[in-house]
Amino acid sequence: MIDIMNRFIDWLDEFLAHRKGLLLLISIGFIIINFIFQLIPGMGWLARSNLFLHLGVILGLVGVMVAWAL
């Protein structure tokens, strides 16, 4: 199991090293999706909880740290 996890982390490291801005673009997409959900009436708890906004901010911070480290 540890070997599989190590290979996945190595693959992810190689993948993100060539695409440093990918996590930031995904996080911007999450934030835009959250904004659209706020405008649509009847979205329920998904709009009230701002789930995609929080995911976007966290992913954006992680993306900046990963891009800086690579």
Secondary structure, 3 states (H helix, E strand, C coil): CHHHHHHHHHHHHHHHHHCCCHHHHHHHHHHHHHHHHHHCCCCCHHHHHCHHHHHHHHHHHHHHHHHHHC
